[in-house]
Amino acid sequence: MRLVCLLMILCLIAPMLVLAQGTPTDDRIYDAVRRKLADDADVKGAGFAVVVKNGAITLQGRVHDEKAREKAARLAKKVKGVTAVDNKLKLFSEP
């Protein structure tokens, strides 16, 4: 009888655990994007802002060249859960 009860409880809890892992939260997305950007040698993304709202990313700040600007957007788009990237990064050479 105890075994049957435990199995029933497990059957009720298992789907909730799977669903909880399926959709990343904005906090997890933020952490993953920051990590990817900061670890990249071209982007060196520790010096600019990352804002996440419902999976949409906004990148703000300055980078050294156009290559870094484009790569930052590509890296952010690859993170699981990201729905859009608004790349507002500017070059240091721009006013």
CYANA upper distance limits for C-alpha pairs under 8 A (distance plus 0.5 A):
  1 MET  CA      5 CYS  CA      6.89
  2 ARG  CA      6 LEU  CA      6.67
  3 LEU  CA      7 LEU  CA      6.64
  4 VAL  CA      8 MET  CA      6.69
  5 CYS  CA      9 ILE  CA      6.74
  6 LEU  CA     10 LEU  CA      6.62
  7 LEU  CA     11 CYS  CA      6.64
  8 MET  CA     12 LEU  CA      6.87
  9 ILE  CA     13 ILE  CA      6.70
 10 LEU  CA     14 ALA  CA      6.36
 11 CYS  CA     15 PRO  CA      7.84
 12 LEU  CA     16 MET  CA      8.04
 13 ILE  CA     17 LEU  CA      7.03
 14 ALA  CA     18 VAL  CA      6.92
 15 PRO  CA     19 LEU  CA      6.71
 16 MET  CA     20 ALA  CA      6.60
 17 LEU  CA     21 GLN  CA      7.03
 18 VAL  CA     22 GLY  CA      6.90
 19 LEU  CA     23 THR  CA      7.85
 23 THR  CA     81 GLY  CA      7.14
 24 PRO  CA     28 ARG  CA      6.50
 24 PRO  CA     29 ILE  CA      6.92
 24 PRO  CA     80 LYS  CA      7.75
 24 PRO  CA     81 GLY  CA      6.19
 25 THR  CA     29 ILE  CA      6.75
 25 THR  CA     55 GLY  CA      8.22
 25 THR  CA     81 GLY  CA      8.36
 26 ASP  CA     30 TYR  CA      6.46
 26 ASP  CA     52 VAL  CA      6.35
 26 ASP  CA     53 LYS  CA      6.96
 26 ASP  CA     54 ASN  CA      6.82
 26 ASP  CA     55 GLY  CA      6.47
 27 ASP  CA     31 ASP  CA      6.74
 27 ASP  CA     52 VAL  CA      8.33
 28 ARG  CA     32 ALA  CA      6.66
 29 ILE  CA     33 VAL  CA      6.56
 29 ILE  CA     52 VAL  CA      7.93
 29 ILE  CA     55 GLY  CA      7.68
 29 ILE  CA     79 VAL  CA      7.48
 29 ILE  CA     80 LYS  CA      7.72
 29 ILE  CA     81 GLY  CA      7.11
 29 ILE  CA     82 VAL  CA      7.53
 30 TYR  CA     34 ARG  CA      6.58
 30 TYR  CA     50 VAL  CA      7.51
 30 TYR  CA     51 VAL  CA      7.83
 30 TYR  CA     52 VAL  CA      6.73
 31 ASP  CA     35 ARG  CA      6.60
 32 ALA  CA     36 LYS  CA      6.71
 32 ALA  CA     79 VAL  CA      7.26
 33 VAL  CA     37 LEU  CA      6.62
 33 VAL  CA     50 VAL  CA      8.36
 33 VAL  CA     75 LEU  CA      8.00
 33 VAL  CA     76 ALA  CA      6.04
 33 VAL  CA     79 VAL  CA      7.01
 34 ARG  CA     38 ALA  CA      6.44
 34 ARG  CA     45 GLY  CA      7.67
 34 ARG  CA     46 ALA  CA      7.71
 34 ARG  CA     50 VAL  CA      7.69
 35 ARG  CA     39 ASP  CA      6.51
 36 LYS  CA     40 ASP  CA      6.82
 36 LYS  CA     75 LEU  CA      7.23
 36 LYS  CA     76 ALA  CA      8.08
 37 LEU  CA     43 VAL  CA      6.64
 37 LEU  CA     44 LYS  CA      6.79
 37 LEU  CA     45 GLY  CA      5.07
 37 LEU  CA     46 ALA  CA      7.49
 37 LEU  CA     72 ALA  CA      6.88
 37 LEU  CA     75 LEU  CA      7.50
 37 LEU  CA     76 ALA  CA      8.14
 38 ALA  CA     43 VAL  CA      7.66
 38 ALA  CA     44 LYS  CA      5.59
 38 ALA  CA     45 GLY  CA      4.86
 38 ALA  CA     46 ALA  CA      5.40
 39 ASP  CA     44 LYS  CA      7.26
 39 ASP  CA     45 GLY  CA      8.11
 40 ASP  CA     44 LYS  CA      6.22
 40 ASP  CA     45 GLY  CA      7.87
 42 ASP  CA     67 LYS  CA      8.13
 42 ASP  CA     68 ALA  CA      5.98
 42 ASP  CA     71 LYS  CA      8.26
 43 VAL  CA     63 VAL  CA      7.56
 43 VAL  CA     68 ALA  CA      5.19
 43 VAL  CA     69 ARG  CA      7.69
 43 VAL  CA     71 LYS  CA      7.36
 43 VAL  CA     72 ALA  CA      6.60
 45 GLY  CA     72 ALA  CA      8.20
 47 GLY  CA     61 GLY  CA      7.74
 47 GLY  CA     62 ARG  CA      8.22
 48 PHE  CA     59 LEU  CA      7.77
 48 PHE  CA     60 GLN  CA      6.32
 48 PHE  CA     61 GLY  CA      5.04
 48 PHE  CA     62 ARG  CA      7.11
 49 ALA  CA     58 THR  CA      8.47
 49 ALA  CA     59 LEU  CA      6.36
 49 ALA  CA     60 GLN  CA      5.54
 49 ALA  CA     61 GLY  CA      6.63
 50 VAL  CA     57 ILE  CA      7.27
 50 VAL  CA     58 THR  CA      6.30
 50 VAL  CA     59 LEU  CA      5.44
 50 VAL  CA     60 GLN  CA      7.06
 51 VAL  CA     57 ILE  CA      6.14
 51 VAL  CA     58 THR  CA      5.57
 51 VAL  CA     59 LEU  CA      7.15
 52 VAL  CA     56 ALA  CA      6.01
 52 VAL  CA     57 ILE  CA      5.19
 52 VAL  CA     58 THR  CA      7.04
 53 LYS  CA     57 ILE  CA      7.23
 55 GLY  CA     81 GLY  CA      6.37
 55 GLY  CA     82 VAL  CA      5.20
 55 GLY  CA     83 THR  CA      5.70
 55 GLY  CA     84 ALA  CA      7.55
 56 ALA  CA     82 VAL  CA      6.39
 56 ALA  CA     83 THR  CA      5.74
 56 ALA  CA     84 ALA  CA      5.18
 56 ALA  CA     85 VAL  CA      6.45
 56 ALA  CA     86 ASP  CA      8.23
 57 ILE  CA     76 ALA  CA      8.09
 57 ILE  CA     82 VAL  CA      7.43
 57 ILE  CA     83 THR  CA      8.24
 57 ILE  CA     84 ALA  CA      6.53
 57 ILE  CA     85 VAL  CA      5.19
 57 ILE  CA     86 ASP  CA      6.58
 58 THR  CA     85 VAL  CA      6.35
 58 THR  CA     86 ASP  CA      5.15
 58 THR  CA     87 ASN  CA      6.51
 58 THR  CA     88 LYS  CA      7.44
 59 LEU  CA     73 ALA  CA      8.39
 59 LEU  CA     85 VAL  CA      8.02
 59 LEU  CA     86 ASP  CA      6.82
 59 LEU  CA     87 ASN  CA      5.58
 59 LEU  CA     88 LYS  CA      6.00
 59 LEU  CA     89 LEU  CA      6.51
 60 GLN  CA     87 ASN  CA      7.51
 60 GLN  CA     88 LYS  CA      5.51
 60 GLN  CA     89 LEU  CA      5.39
 60 GLN  CA     90 LYS  CA      8.20
 61 GLY  CA     88 LYS  CA      7.72
 61 GLY  CA     89 LEU  CA      5.58
 61 GLY  CA     90 LYS  CA      6.76
 62 ARG  CA     89 LEU  CA      5.92
 62 ARG  CA     90 LYS  CA      5.24
 62 ARG  CA     91 LEU  CA      5.74
 62 ARG  CA     92 PHE  CA      6.11
 63 VAL  CA     68 ALA  CA      6.87
 63 VAL  CA     69 ARG  CA      6.84
 63 VAL  CA     89 LEU  CA      7.32
 63 VAL  CA     90 LYS  CA      6.77
 63 VAL  CA     91 LEU  CA      5.54
 63 VAL  CA     92 PHE  CA      6.47
 64 HIS  CA     68 ALA  CA      7.34
 64 HIS  CA     91 LEU  CA      6.10
 64 HIS  CA     92 PHE  CA      6.18
 64 HIS  CA     93 SER  CA      8.20
 65 ASP  CA     69 ARG  CA      7.04
 65 ASP  CA     91 LEU  CA      6.40
 65 ASP  CA     92 PHE  CA      8.27
 66 GLU  CA     70 GLU  CA      6.70
 66 GLU  CA     91 LEU  CA      7.59
 67 LYS  CA     71 LYS  CA      6.55
 68 ALA  CA     72 ALA  CA      6.50
 69 ARG  CA     73 ALA  CA      7.26
 69 ARG  CA     87 ASN  CA      8.36
 69 ARG  CA     89 LEU  CA      6.77
 69 ARG  CA     90 LYS  CA      7.97
 69 ARG  CA     91 LEU  CA      8.29
 70 GLU  CA     74 ARG  CA      6.90
 71 LYS  CA     75 LEU  CA      6.55
 72 ALA  CA     76 ALA  CA      6.69
 73 ALA  CA     77 LYS  CA      6.68
 73 ALA  CA     85 VAL  CA      7.01
 73 ALA  CA     86 ASP  CA      8.48
 73 ALA  CA     87 ASN  CA      6.76
 74 ARG  CA     78 LYS  CA      7.01
 75 LEU  CA     79 VAL  CA      7.55
 76 ALA  CA     82 VAL  CA      7.86
 76 ALA  CA     85 VAL  CA      7.57
 77 LYS  CA     82 VAL  CA      6.50
 77 LYS  CA     83 THR  CA      8.12
 77 LYS  CA     84 ALA  CA      7.46
 77 LYS  CA     85 VAL  CA      6.99
 78 LYS  CA     82 VAL  CA      7.92
 90 LYS  CA     94 GLU  CA      7.15
